[in-house]
Amino acid sequence: MSADNPGFVLPVDKPVGPTSHDVVAMTRRALGLQRIGHTGTLDPFASGLLLLCVGWATRLSEYLTALDKSYEAVARLGVTTDTEDDQGSVLEERGGWDVLTHDEIDAAFDHLRGEILQVPPQFSAKKVDGEAMHRRARRGEQVDLPPAAVTVHNLELSGVELPFVRFRVRCSSGTYVRSLARELGTVLGVGAHLTELRRSSIGAYSVESAVSTDELGDAESVTRAAIDPLRAVSHLAVFDVATADASELAMGRPVPFDGPVPGGPVAISRDKALIAIGEAVGDRLHPRKVFAQ
């Protein structure tokens, strides 16, 4: 990390209670920097991993938001709420959950794995006509939301203590775990809502390597946890260029490219440092974002 031109990604373990924006504000105060943003929110009742982009690395956020995410969660069977979690008002209570077996609950998860269509919660940050859904919901508006295609790569039942069901999930970005709990209740015919949620990983990054909010003021802890920008985008194709090409790219000019043409953005490095995000078009590598080091 450079003190005069900082740029890094910081994994932070958000506790239950504060919003993701609260954690960004805490980090700004602790680091004495204003240019900090997150790559995907967690609800206040949830805990776990936030990836914060610091300094010039805020320009990398769009390449991190789409990474797969993993969670540990608990659903409560027999009760549905308007927010699909325990922060909302009860809509309905049903019986029958007390006779469900472990195998029946496990079999219900089969309906929720793979590529599925999921209706987002009414109380969510999803924007409709430029306004977050939770603002409309709090005004009492009900909006018919079209289902969105999401992918549940892995969904594992990890414990049953009725009426509570504990599970682990790895899913595509944009998947609502609250809605998975709702859909579990629908499949079982008893209703359900989420009571606990913890994000354990984003892409290759685990909450185990994150700093707590209490450690944000400890420079050694922050330095130890900080992710170098090139490593942060290592899920992209990475190309190292010569010094002459690096100078051309820094001026916004394309350079010759003779490798296989990957789809989507590529990370461009020089001397093990990220210098640009580019795009390969034919035999030229075009810079799309250039980072002055």
N, C-alpha and C positions, 0 to 999 in steps of 0.2 A: 504494500500500500504506500502510495506517495502522499506525504502530508500536504504538499502544495497542489496536487492534482489527484485527489482520491478517486478511485473507481474500483468497486468490488461488490460482491453479492454476500449479504450477511444472513445466515439462517438463524431465526429467532424462535424460541419455544414460547408461544403465546399462552398465558394462563387463562383459565375461565374467568369471565367478567369483562375485561376491557374489549373494545372493538378493535378491529385491525388498524383502523385509523388512529386509535389511541396508542397502539404500539409504535406506529410510525412517528407520532409526536414524541413519545418517550425516547425513541432512538435519535431523533433530531436534537433533543435537548442534551442527551448523554454524549453524543459525538460532536456537538457544536456545528452541525451541518444542516442546511435546509433541503438540499437536493436529495431526497430519499423517497422512494415509493415502493409499494408492495406488488406482488405478482399474482394476487388472488386472495380474496378475503376469507376470513373465518367468522362465523356468527359469534356474538359475545358468549353464548353458553358453551361454545366449543373451545378446545385447546389444541396445541400442537404447532406444527411447522408452518412458519411464514418465511418466504424468501424475500428479503428486502434488497432492492437495488440502490446502491449508494454512489453519490457523485455522478461522474459521467456514465457509470454503468446503468443508470436509469434508462438509458437508450436501448438496453438489452431486454427490458421487461417483456416485450411482445414475443420474444423467443423462448421465454420461460413459462408464460401463462398456460400454454397448451400442453405442458408435460402431464403425464399420467400422475394420479395421486392415490395414496393409500391411507386408509382410515381404520380405526378401531371404534366400534359403536355399540350402543345398547338400545334396544327397542322395547317398549312396554306394550304388551298385547292387551286387547280388550277396551282400549280408550283411543278415540280419535280427537285431534285438536285442530283448530283453524290454522295454526302455524306449522303443523306436522311435527312439532317438538313440544317440550314441556313448558315452554314460555308462553303458550297461547291459551285460549279458552277451550274448554271441553265441548265438543260437538255431540258426541255420542258415547255411551258405554254399552258394551255387549258382554254376554256370558259365553261360555263354551271354551274359553282359553285354558281352563284348569284341567281339561281332559286331553289336551293335545300332547302327543308324544314327541320325543326328540327326533325320531325318524320322520314324522309328519312335518315337523318344522323344517328339517333339513331338506325334505323333498320339495317344499314350497320355494326354496331358494333356486331350484332348477328353472323356475319361470323367470328369474331375474338375472340370469347369467347371459353373457354374450352381447350381441347387438340388440338393443331394445329401444322402444319408443317410450319416452318418459315425459309426463306432463309436469312442468315446473310448479313449485309451490306458489300460492297466491302471495304469501309473504316471502319475497325473495328480492335480490338485487337486480334481477332481470329487468331490462328496460323495455317498456312498450310506449311507443310514441314519445320517446325521449324522457320518460319518467319511470323511476324504479317502481316495481310492482308493490313493494311493501308500503310505499306511500299511498298508493291507490287503495290497497287493502285496509289500511288504517282509517280511510275515509268511508269505508263500507262498500267500496266498489268491488264488483265481481267481474273479472275479465276472463273470457274464454281463451285460454292459451293453447296454441297448437302444440302437439307433442314434439319433442326434439329427439333426434337419434343420438344415443350415447352408447358407450361400450363398457360393460362390466367384465373386466378381464378375469377377475378371481373374486369369488364370494364364498366365504367359509364360516360355517357355524362353529363358534368357539366355546359356547356355554349356554345352558338353559337352567334358569331358576325362576320358574313361572311366577308371575306373568312376564318376567324379564328374559330377553333373548340377547345374547352377546354374539357379535359377528365381526369379521374382518373383511375388508373389500379393497380391491385395487381397480380403479376405473379411469375412464377418460376424463379430461377436463370438461367441466360443464355438467357433470353428473351430480344430482342432489341426493345425498345419503338420506336426508329426511324423507324424500320421496320413495326411496327404496324401503324404508320402514313402513311408510303408508301402504306401498304395494304389497309388502309381506302380509300386512294385516288383511288386505283385500283378498289375497290368494287363500289365506287361512279362514276367511269368513268371520273374523272377530274384530277387525280394525286394529290399528297400532299407531304409535307415534314414537319419535326418537327422544331418548332421555339423556344420553351421553354421546359425545363425539370427540375424537382426538385424531388429528391428522399426523400420521407417522412418517410419511415420506412424500416428496415431490420429485418425480424423475428418479435420479440416482442419489438424491440427497435425503438423509435421514434426520429425524428430530434428535437422535442421540448425539449428533455433532453440533447441535444448535446451542446458542447462548440463551440463558434465561433472561428475563427482563431485569432481574436484579444484577446481572453481570454486565449490562450495557455500559456502565461507567468504568469498567475494568478494561484498560487498554490491552492487556495481555490476553484476556479471554476473547476479546473482539478480534484481535489479530490472529489468534489461533483458529477461530471459527471461520474467518473470512474466506470466501471462495474467489480465487483469481478469475477475472473475466473470461479468459480463454478456457479455463476448466468449466466455467459455468455454461458455456455454449458448446461443450465438447460433444453433445448429442447431434450437432450439425456436422456436415462434412467439413473437415479442417484442411486448409491448404497453406503451406509455408512458402513465402516468396523471397526472392533475392532483394538486396538493399535497393537496387535501381528500380525494381518494380514497386517496392514499398513507397518510394518517393513519388512515383507516378500515381499510384493509388491515392496517396495523401493529397494530391492535387485534383483528385476527382476524375482521373483519366483511367480508362480501361487498359489492361495489359494482356499480352499473349497468354493463352491457356491451351495446353495440349492434353489435359487429362480427360477422364470420362466426365460427361456433363451430368451432374446430380440435379435432381428436381428440388426446387426451393432454395432458400438462402444458404450460403456457405460462410464459414468463419475463416478469415484470412489472418495469418500470423507472420511475425518476423522476430527472430531471436526469442521464441517462446512467449511472445506477448501478442495479445489481440490488437490488430491495427485497423481492422475494418470488417464489416459484414458486406458480402457481395453476392453476385449472381453470375453464374457461368452461362453465357449466351454464345453458342457456336464455339469459335476458337478464341474468345475474349472473356476476360474476367472483369466484370463491371462493378465498381464500388457503389454500394447503396447507402451505407453509413460509415463514415470515417472517424476514427477516434484519435485525436491529437494526444500524444504521450509526452 
